[in-house]
Amino acid sequence: MKARHASSEVLVIGAGPAGLYAAFYAGLRGLSVRLIDAQPEPGGQLSALYPDKVVYDVPGLPATRAAEIVDALVRQLAPFRPDYRLGEVARDLRRTPDGWTVGTDQAEYPAGAVIVAAGLGALLPREVRLPGLHPDVRTALPDPAAFSGRRVLVVGGVPQATRAALTLAGTGAAVTLTHRRALFRGSPEQLEQVQTLRNSGALQVHAPAELDRLDERGAWLKLGGDRQHVPADTVLVFNGFLPDLGPLQGWPLNWQGEYLPADEQQMTALPGVFVAGDVSLSGGDFKLISVGLALAALAANAAAHFVRPELKIRPGHSSDRRLPPH
Ligand SMILES: Cc1cc2nc3c(=O)[nH]c(=O)nc-3n(C[C@H](O)[C@H](O)[C@H](O)COP(=O)(O)OP(=O)(O)OC[C@H]3O[C@@H](n4cnc5c(N)ncnc54)[C@H](O)[C@@H]3O)c2cc1C
């Protein structure tokens, strides 16, 4: 039986930049807001695909790492106490007398209005196929503290692998980090920390190394011409993420390929269902953060008026308001 949660006035599907900013504007207009995302953390493509890269074209943020842009968006939204539902995939949409209900595998989320900010689709872990068998292979790190004192082999060169290795080493796990290439991705600070821990012996690093085979007790790595056994209680594999629009494409929203058409207020073919960000046809091929944020402002303000018709669509100037401190 799925849990049925209390209704929010606005439900945002996707906690990428467009979804976070739509949620911010809904909060600014005084509405309760909930966000659903398949990812375990907010940020969409910025967190999943390129947290370590420097972005140059977000207004007012010269040369800022993607992870820091996400951090700023999350902090800007925080005063409005959004209800994040992370690690859940929105799969169905049902009309109700009070609006809409969105279903995930875990729960039902009723809302007055829905904003689809799904980007390229639900960012889901790429399939991992490793030779051999090990009793504890994972593709995400739910609770680092649970690994204290355990031997963990972290496999992968993506930023999530670097971050997991550092987090686990910091919580007392015996960590080995390995990748088939010599380079790991991460912020300069993270990469420096890897080097420091490696030099001190607090982190074992094998790269480039090929994971040859798992066994009951760990994994065999191919290092140049040698084979080396790394004992591990847990093998944590990070293989990046792939977007999947499939869960939403059955919704009757007049999909045009990977895009959703909308009116000038970003409302789709369904009343009370709005769209913002990369998935919006209004932005066309301009898959940019700045364009997604603008569409999010339009969608959220139109959603505010839809849910509470006494609110004007145009929000007025935030500089005329007194907001909670951040
Ligand atoms: C490598 C790279 C570099 C880039 N560099 C720049 C740059 O320099 N400047 C720039 O402006 N743009 C850049 N972009 C593009 C930018 O990242 C996107 O335009 C932006 O992320 C779009 O934001 P969004 O919120 O619309 O979608 P996304 O960031 O894709 O977020 C959508 C979120 O919705 C979630 N989601 C989708 N469907 C579901 C579902 N059914 N259930 C639950 N969750 C769901 C996804 O998991 C995802 O987290 C870059 C993109 C990439 C890949």
The ligand as a Gaussian input file, in Angstrom:
#p B3LYP/6-31G(d) Opt

LIG

0 1
 C       28.118000      18.525000     -19.078000
 C       27.111000      19.655000     -19.121000
 C       27.546000      20.954000     -19.013000
 C       26.619000      22.005000     -19.045000
 N       27.070000      23.289000     -18.939000
 C       26.185000      24.317000     -18.932000
 C       26.626000      25.666000     -18.834000
 O       27.828000      25.942000     -18.767000
 N       25.672000      26.650000     -18.815000
 C       24.325000      26.388000     -18.893000
 O       23.523000      27.308000     -18.848000
 N       23.895000      25.108000     -19.013000
 C       24.781000      24.077000     -19.042000
 N       24.324000      22.786000     -19.177000
 C       22.876000      22.556000     -19.333000
 C       22.161000      22.661000     -17.991000
 O       22.721000      21.761000     -17.082000
 C       20.676000      22.383000     -18.182000
 O       20.129000      23.356000     -19.048000
 C       19.953000      22.424000     -16.855000
 O       20.431000      21.437000     -15.972000
 C       18.452000      22.202000     -17.066000
 O       17.822000      22.310000     -15.835000
 P       16.432000      21.597000     -15.571000
 O       16.105000      21.892000     -14.155000
 O       15.490000      21.946000     -16.644000
 O       16.712000      20.036000     -15.765000
 P       17.739000      19.035000     -15.081000
 O       18.946000      19.706000     -14.594000
 O       17.898000      17.926000     -16.067000
 O       16.929000      18.488000     -13.816000
 C       15.785000      17.708000     -14.010000
 C       15.607000      16.814000     -12.805000
 O       14.340000      16.150000     -12.930000
 C       14.457000      14.837000     -12.447000
 N       13.399000      14.026000     -13.051000
 C       13.069000      13.935000     -14.353000
 N       12.021000      13.100000     -14.514000
 C       11.695000      12.664000     -13.279000
 C       10.705000      11.782000     -12.791000
 N        9.831000      11.170000     -13.604000
 N       10.659000      11.545000     -11.459000
 C       11.543000      12.146000     -10.607000
 N       12.507000      12.994000     -11.032000
 C       12.572000      13.247000     -12.348000
 C       15.859000      14.403000     -12.872000
 O       16.318000      13.321000     -12.078000
 C       16.651000      15.699000     -12.688000
 O       17.270000      15.747000     -11.435000
 C       25.227000      21.730000     -19.172000
 C       24.792000      20.405000     -19.269000
 C       25.718000      19.372000     -19.242000
 C       25.243000      17.950000     -19.360000

